[in-house]
Amino acid sequence: MKVESCTTEEFPRPAPRPRNSAMEHAAIRANGFEDLRPWREGLKAFLKELGESQ
């Protein structure tokens, strides 16, 4: 599988999106849950797991 980058403008979406829409985690913490790890860390872990399962 090949992944190609594109800009927000090039990606079709049903509604306009802000340029920087980082998720706020305050509701997660306020409800006693552990904060989310950085997305790059999660992606690395996913790719490692995916490679080990093949």
Secondary structure, 3 states (H helix, E strand, C coil): CCCCCCCCCCCCCCCCCCCCCCCCCHHHHHCCCCCCCCHHHHHHHHHHHHHHCC
